Amino acid sequence: MAISDEAYQLMMKYLDDELSEEEQLQFENLMEESAEFRQEVKHVDAVAATIFAQQKSSDIAEISAVFDEFEKEDNVPLSGQRKVNRLVYAVAAGISVLLVATFLLFLRPSNVSPDQLFAENYQSLPINVSSRNASELPEALELYRKGRYSAAIPLLEVLADDPGQRQSVIYLSNALLETGATEEAINTLKDLQVADNEVFLKQYRHWYLGMAYLKNNELALSRAQFEQLLKEGGIYREEARKLIEAMNQLDD
């Protein structure tokens, strides 16, 4: 997936946590306006989550040496963390089949774990809003959109009681998951009553309740949610099918 040099540099600074206020605004605008850039960042984030969930920093540092040749194009010395971030992007971008295969040979464990499945498949539900409408968001959703989940939670709890903001319950559950409050996320989603005509809300509830159960290592309950998605179809059908197949391997 090709992105501009400017977008690439913003992504690298995002990975290095070095975005200035102006660059942060540019990054957020790109995330809102460019589906291609958004997908690229999502892909890189998923790879990064998988790597850091599974490996010690020493393991990653060793394997990152494989990619030293690719670091030369930066023309600046890289810290260990920066090198790891370039490694993450190299793998996500698929620089070559051989290098990716080498990476997977070193990093992928022989048995997939629930934690790995969660890290590879979980993404919080985004708030899609144009730049001109961002200022009109409720404070709870603006904090959530910026990844300030702890600050967003008490405001989302209030917003979730508004009948006109039903989807806020999903955002609240995601914020709870992001802050490690898995049991609270599960209870929040279990308590959500969804009507048959609330098609997308129903799918979101099944998907994120399944993911929360997966994170909590409650595999039977997690599988039941994904099987319901597979039965009903919709936006998560293919993801649910792949997760069920992967979870079946956990039982073997």
TORKOL-4160 file (C-alpha; in steps of 0.2 Angstrom, whole numbers, padded with zeros to 4 digits, m for minus):
252
<pt num="1" X="0000" Y="0000" Z="0000"/>
<pt num="2" X="0009" Y="0016" Z="m0006"/>
<pt num="3" X="0008" Y="0032" Z="0004"/>
<pt num="4" X="0017" Y="0048" Z="0002"/>
<pt num="5" X="0034" Y="0052" Z="0009"/>
<pt num="6" X="0027" Y="0065" Z="0020"/>
<pt num="7" X="0014" Y="0053" Z="0027"/>
<pt num="8" X="0027" Y="0040" Z="0029"/>
<pt num="9" X="0037" Y="0052" Z="0040"/>
<pt num="10" X="0022" Y="0057" Z="0050"/>
<pt num="11" X="0019" Y="0038" Z="0053"/>
<pt num="12" X="0037" Y="0035" Z="0059"/>
<pt num="13" X="0036" Y="0050" Z="0071"/>
<pt num="14" X="0019" Y="0043" Z="0077"/>
<pt num="15" X="0028" Y="0026" Z="0080"/>
<pt num="16" X="0043" Y="0035" Z="0089"/>
<pt num="17" X="0030" Y="0046" Z="0099"/>
<pt num="18" X="0039" Y="0062" Z="0093"/>
<pt num="19" X="0025" Y="0071" Z="0084"/>
<pt num="20" X="0024" Y="0090" Z="0087"/>
<pt num="21" X="0007" Y="0098" Z="0090"/>
<pt num="22" X="0007" Y="0104" Z="0072"/>
<pt num="23" X="0012" Y="0086" Z="0066"/>
<pt num="24" X="m0001" Y="0078" Z="0078"/>
<pt num="25" X="m0015" Y="0089" Z="0069"/>
<pt num="26" X="m0008" Y="0084" Z="0052"/>
<pt num="27" X="m0008" Y="0065" Z="0058"/>
<pt num="28" X="m0026" Y="0066" Z="0064"/>
<pt num="29" X="m0032" Y="0075" Z="0048"/>
<pt num="30" X="m0024" Y="0061" Z="0038"/>
<pt num="31" X="m0032" Y="0048" Z="0049"/>
<pt num="32" X="m0049" Y="0056" Z="0046"/>
<pt num="33" X="m0047" Y="0060" Z="0028"/>
<pt num="34" X="m0037" Y="0046" Z="0020"/>
<pt num="35" X="m0044" Y="0028" Z="0021"/>
<pt num="36" X="m0027" Y="0022" Z="0013"/>
<pt num="37" X="m0017" Y="0030" Z="0027"/>
<pt num="38" X="m0029" Y="0024" Z="0040"/>
<pt num="39" X="m0027" Y="0006" Z="0034"/>
<pt num="40" X="m0008" Y="0008" Z="0034"/>
<pt num="41" X="m0008" Y="0014" Z="0052"/>
<pt num="42" X="m0020" Y="0001" Z="0057"/>
<pt num="43" X="m0009" Y="m0013" Z="0049"/>
<pt num="44" X="0007" Y="m0006" Z="0058"/>
<pt num="45" X="m0002" Y="m0004" Z="0074"/>
<pt num="46" X="m0008" Y="m0022" Z="0073"/>
<pt num="47" X="0010" Y="m0029" Z="0069"/>
<pt num="48" X="0017" Y="m0018" Z="0083"/>
<pt num="49" X="0004" Y="m0024" Z="0096"/>
<pt num="50" X="0008" Y="m0042" Z="0091"/>
<pt num="51" X="0027" Y="m0040" Z="0092"/>
<pt num="52" X="0027" Y="m0031" Z="0109"/>
<pt num="53" X="0014" Y="m0043" Z="0117"/>
<pt num="54" X="0025" Y="m0058" Z="0113"/>
<pt num="55" X="0043" Y="m0053" Z="0114"/>
<pt num="56" X="0056" Y="m0047" Z="0126"/>
<pt num="57" X="0065" Y="m0031" Z="0120"/>
<pt num="58" X="0081" Y="m0041" Z="0119"/>
<pt num="59" X="0073" Y="m0053" Z="0107"/>
<pt num="60" X="0067" Y="m0039" Z="0096"/>
<pt num="61" X="0084" Y="m0030" Z="0097"/>
<pt num="62" X="0093" Y="m0046" Z="0091"/>
<pt num="63" X="0081" Y="m0048" Z="0076"/>
<pt num="64" X="0081" Y="m0030" Z="0071"/>
<pt num="65" X="0099" Y="m0032" Z="0066"/>
<pt num="66" X="0092" Y="m0041" Z="0051"/>
<pt num="67" X="0085" Y="m0025" Z="0045"/>
<pt num="68" X="0101" Y="m0014" Z="0047"/>
<pt num="69" X="0103" Y="m0011" Z="0029"/>
<pt num="70" X="0086" Y="m0003" Z="0028"/>
<pt num="71" X="0091" Y="0009" Z="0042"/>
<pt num="72" X="0105" Y="0017" Z="0032"/>
<pt num="73" X="0093" Y="0026" Z="0021"/>
<pt num="74" X="0088" Y="0037" Z="0036"/>
<pt num="75" X="0106" Y="0044" Z="0037"/>
<pt num="76" X="0104" Y="0047" Z="0056"/>
<pt num="77" X="0109" Y="0036" Z="0070"/>
<pt num="78" X="0094" Y="0027" Z="0077"/>
<pt num="79" X="0090" Y="0023" Z="0095"/>
<pt num="80" X="0085" Y="0005" Z="0099"/>
<pt num="81" X="0067" Y="0009" Z="0100"/>
<pt num="82" X="0068" Y="0018" Z="0083"/>
<pt num="83" X="0076" Y="0003" Z="0076"/>
<pt num="84" X="0062" Y="m0008" Z="0082"/>
<pt num="85" X="0049" Y="0004" Z="0075"/>
<pt num="86" X="0057" Y="0003" Z="0058"/>
<pt num="87" X="0057" Y="m0016" Z="0060"/>
<pt num="88" X="0038" Y="m0015" Z="0064"/>
<pt num="89" X="0035" Y="m0005" Z="0048"/>
<pt num="90" X="0046" Y="m0016" Z="0037"/>
<pt num="91" X="0036" Y="m0031" Z="0042"/>
<pt num="92" X="0020" Y="m0022" Z="0040"/>
<pt num="93" X="0024" Y="m0015" Z="0023"/>
<pt num="94" X="0030" Y="m0032" Z="0017"/>
<pt num="95" X="0047" Y="m0027" Z="0011"/>
<pt num="96" X="0050" Y="m0045" Z="0004"/>
<pt num="97" X="0043" Y="m0062" Z="0006"/>
<pt num="98" X="0059" Y="m0068" Z="0012"/>
<pt num="99" X="0062" Y="m0055" Z="0026"/>
<pt num="100" X="0044" Y="m0057" Z="0032"/>
<pt num="101" X="0046" Y="m0076" Z="0032"/>
<pt num="102" X="0062" Y="m0074" Z="0042"/>
<pt num="103" X="0054" Y="m0062" Z="0054"/>
<pt num="104" X="0039" Y="m0075" Z="0057"/>
<pt num="105" X="0052" Y="m0089" Z="0059"/>
<pt num="106" X="0060" Y="m0080" Z="0074"/>
<pt num="107" X="0045" Y="m0072" Z="0082"/>
<pt num="108" X="0029" Y="m0082" Z="0079"/>
<pt num="109" X="0027" Y="m0095" Z="0093"/>
<pt num="110" X="0022" Y="m0113" Z="0088"/>
<pt num="111" X="0006" Y="m0112" Z="0098"/>
<pt num="112" X="m0006" Y="m0097" Z="0096"/>
<pt num="113" X="m0011" Y="m0089" Z="0112"/>
<pt num="114" X="m0027" Y="m0080" Z="0116"/>
<pt num="115" X="m0017" Y="m0065" Z="0120"/>
<pt num="116" X="m0009" Y="m0066" Z="0103"/>
<pt num="117" X="m0026" Y="m0068" Z="0095"/>
<pt num="118" X="m0032" Y="m0052" Z="0104"/>
<pt num="119" X="m0017" Y="m0042" Z="0100"/>
<pt num="120" X="m0018" Y="m0047" Z="0081"/>
<pt num="121" X="m0037" Y="m0043" Z="0079"/>
<pt num="122" X="m0042" Y="m0030" Z="0091"/>
<pt num="123" X="m0045" Y="m0012" Z="0086"/>
<pt num="124" X="m0055" Y="0000" Z="0095"/>
<pt num="125" X="m0070" Y="0007" Z="0086"/>
<pt num="126" X="m0065" Y="0023" Z="0077"/>
<pt num="127" X="m0075" Y="0039" Z="0077"/>
<pt num="128" X="m0077" Y="0044" Z="0059"/>
<pt num="129" X="m0079" Y="0063" Z="0059"/>
<pt num="130" X="m0073" Y="0076" Z="0046"/>
<pt num="131" X="m0061" Y="0090" Z="0051"/>
<pt num="132" X="m0074" Y="0103" Z="0051"/>
<pt num="133" X="m0086" Y="0094" Z="0062"/>
<pt num="134" X="m0073" Y="0088" Z="0075"/>
<pt num="135" X="m0076" Y="0103" Z="0086"/>
<pt num="136" X="m0094" Y="0098" Z="0088"/>
<pt num="137" X="m0091" Y="0081" Z="0096"/>
<pt num="138" X="m0096" Y="0079" Z="0114"/>
<pt num="139" X="m0081" Y="0080" Z="0125"/>
<pt num="140" X="m0082" Y="0061" Z="0130"/>
<pt num="141" X="m0080" Y="0056" Z="0111"/>
<pt num="142" X="m0066" Y="0069" Z="0108"/>
<pt num="143" X="m0056" Y="0062" Z="0122"/>
<pt num="144" X="m0059" Y="0044" Z="0116"/>
<pt num="145" X="m0055" Y="0049" Z="0098"/>
<pt num="146" X="m0038" Y="0056" Z="0104"/>
<pt num="147" X="m0034" Y="0040" Z="0114"/>
<pt num="148" X="m0037" Y="0048" Z="0131"/>
<pt num="149" X="m0047" Y="0033" Z="0137"/>
<pt num="150" X="m0045" Y="0036" Z="0156"/>
<pt num="151" X="m0051" Y="0053" Z="0155"/>
<pt num="152" X="m0065" Y="0048" Z="0143"/>
<pt num="153" X="m0072" Y="0034" Z="0153"/>
<pt num="154" X="m0082" Y="0044" Z="0166"/>
<pt num="155" X="m0089" Y="0056" Z="0153"/>
<pt num="156" X="m0094" Y="0041" Z="0142"/>
<pt num="157" X="m0103" Y="0033" Z="0156"/>
<pt num="158" X="m0114" Y="0048" Z="0157"/>
<pt num="159" X="m0116" Y="0049" Z="0138"/>
<pt num="160" X="m0120" Y="0031" Z="0137"/>
<pt num="161" X="m0136" Y="0035" Z="0147"/>
<pt num="162" X="m0142" Y="0046" Z="0133"/>
<pt num="163" X="m0155" Y="0036" Z="0122"/>
<pt num="164" X="m0148" Y="0047" Z="0107"/>
<pt num="165" X="m0130" Y="0041" Z="0110"/>
<pt num="166" X="m0132" Y="0022" Z="0110"/>
<pt num="167" X="m0116" Y="0019" Z="0101"/>
<pt num="168" X="m0107" Y="0027" Z="0116"/>
<pt num="169" X="m0109" Y="0011" Z="0125"/>
<pt num="170" X="m0097" Y="0003" Z="0113"/>
<pt num="171" X="m0085" Y="0017" Z="0114"/>
<pt num="172" X="m0086" Y="0015" Z="0133"/>
<pt num="173" X="m0082" Y="m0004" Z="0132"/>
<pt num="174" X="m0067" Y="0000" Z="0121"/>
<pt num="175" X="m0060" Y="0013" Z="0133"/>
<pt num="176" X="m0062" Y="0000" Z="0147"/>
<pt num="177" X="m0053" Y="m0013" Z="0137"/>
<pt num="178" X="m0039" Y="0000" Z="0132"/>
<pt num="179" X="m0036" Y="0003" Z="0151"/>
<pt num="180" X="m0036" Y="m0015" Z="0156"/>
<pt num="181" X="m0054" Y="m0015" Z="0164"/>
<pt num="182" X="m0059" Y="m0031" Z="0155"/>
<pt num="183" X="m0072" Y="m0037" Z="0167"/>
<pt num="184" X="m0080" Y="m0020" Z="0167"/>
<pt num="185" X="m0080" Y="m0020" Z="0148"/>
<pt num="186" X="m0089" Y="m0037" Z="0148"/>
<pt num="187" X="m0102" Y="m0031" Z="0160"/>
<pt num="188" X="m0105" Y="m0015" Z="0150"/>
<pt num="189" X="m0108" Y="m0025" Z="0134"/>
<pt num="190" X="m0118" Y="m0039" Z="0142"/>
<pt num="191" X="m0130" Y="m0025" Z="0150"/>
<pt num="192" X="m0133" Y="m0017" Z="0133"/>
<pt num="193" X="m0150" Y="m0022" Z="0126"/>
<pt num="194" X="m0150" Y="m0021" Z="0107"/>
<pt num="195" X="m0166" Y="m0021" Z="0096"/>
<pt num="196" X="m0167" Y="m0031" Z="0080"/>
<pt num="197" X="m0167" Y="m0016" Z="0069"/>
<pt num="198" X="m0151" Y="m0009" Z="0077"/>
<pt num="199" X="m0141" Y="m0019" Z="0065"/>
<pt num="200" X="m0124" Y="m0011" Z="0067"/>
<pt num="201" X="m0125" Y="m0009" Z="0086"/>
<pt num="202" X="m0129" Y="m0028" Z="0087"/>
<pt num="203" X="m0114" Y="m0032" Z="0077"/>
<pt num="204" X="m0103" Y="m0021" Z="0087"/>
<pt num="205" X="m0109" Y="m0029" Z="0103"/>
<pt num="206" X="m0106" Y="m0046" Z="0097"/>
<pt num="207" X="m0088" Y="m0042" Z="0091"/>
<pt num="208" X="m0082" Y="m0032" Z="0106"/>
<pt num="209" X="m0090" Y="m0044" Z="0118"/>
<pt num="210" X="m0081" Y="m0058" Z="0109"/>
<pt num="211" X="m0065" Y="m0049" Z="0110"/>
<pt num="212" X="m0067" Y="m0045" Z="0128"/>
<pt num="213" X="m0070" Y="m0063" Z="0132"/>
<pt num="214" X="m0055" Y="m0068" Z="0122"/>
<pt num="215" X="m0044" Y="m0055" Z="0131"/>
<pt num="216" X="m0051" Y="m0063" Z="0148"/>
<pt num="217" X="m0047" Y="m0080" Z="0141"/>
<pt num="218" X="m0065" Y="m0086" Z="0142"/>
<pt num="219" X="m0064" Y="m0095" Z="0125"/>
<pt num="220" X="m0081" Y="m0104" Z="0125"/>
<pt num="221" X="m0090" Y="m0087" Z="0128"/>
<pt num="222" X="m0079" Y="m0078" Z="0115"/>
<pt num="223" X="m0082" Y="m0092" Z="0102"/>
<pt num="224" X="m0101" Y="m0090" Z="0105"/>
<pt num="225" X="m0101" Y="m0072" Z="0101"/>
<pt num="226" X="m0091" Y="m0075" Z="0085"/>
<pt num="227" X="m0102" Y="m0089" Z="0080"/>
<pt num="228" X="m0117" Y="m0078" Z="0081"/>
<pt num="229" X="m0108" Y="m0065" Z="0070"/>
<pt num="230" X="m0104" Y="m0079" Z="0057"/>
<pt num="231" X="m0123" Y="m0084" Z="0058"/>
<pt num="232" X="m0130" Y="m0067" Z="0056"/>
<pt num="233" X="m0117" Y="m0061" Z="0043"/>
<pt num="234" X="m0112" Y="m0042" Z="0042"/>
<pt num="235" X="m0096" Y="m0032" Z="0043"/>
<pt num="236" X="m0087" Y="m0044" Z="0055"/>
<pt num="237" X="m0092" Y="m0060" Z="0047"/>
<pt num="238" X="m0075" Y="m0064" Z="0039"/>
<pt num="239" X="m0065" Y="m0059" Z="0054"/>
<pt num="240" X="m0076" Y="m0070" Z="0065"/>
<pt num="241" X="m0073" Y="m0085" Z="0054"/>
<pt num="242" X="m0055" Y="m0083" Z="0055"/>
<pt num="243" X="m0055" Y="m0081" Z="0073"/>
<pt num="244" X="m0066" Y="m0096" Z="0076"/>
<pt num="245" X="m0053" Y="m0106" Z="0065"/>
<pt num="246" X="m0039" Y="m0100" Z="0075"/>
<pt num="247" X="m0047" Y="m0103" Z="0092"/>
<pt num="248" X="m0051" Y="m0121" Z="0086"/>
<pt num="249" X="m0032" Y="m0123" Z="0085"/>
<pt num="250" X="m0031" Y="m0118" Z="0103"/>
<pt num="251" X="m0042" Y="m0133" Z="0108"/>
<pt num="252" X="m0031" Y="m0145" Z="0098"/>
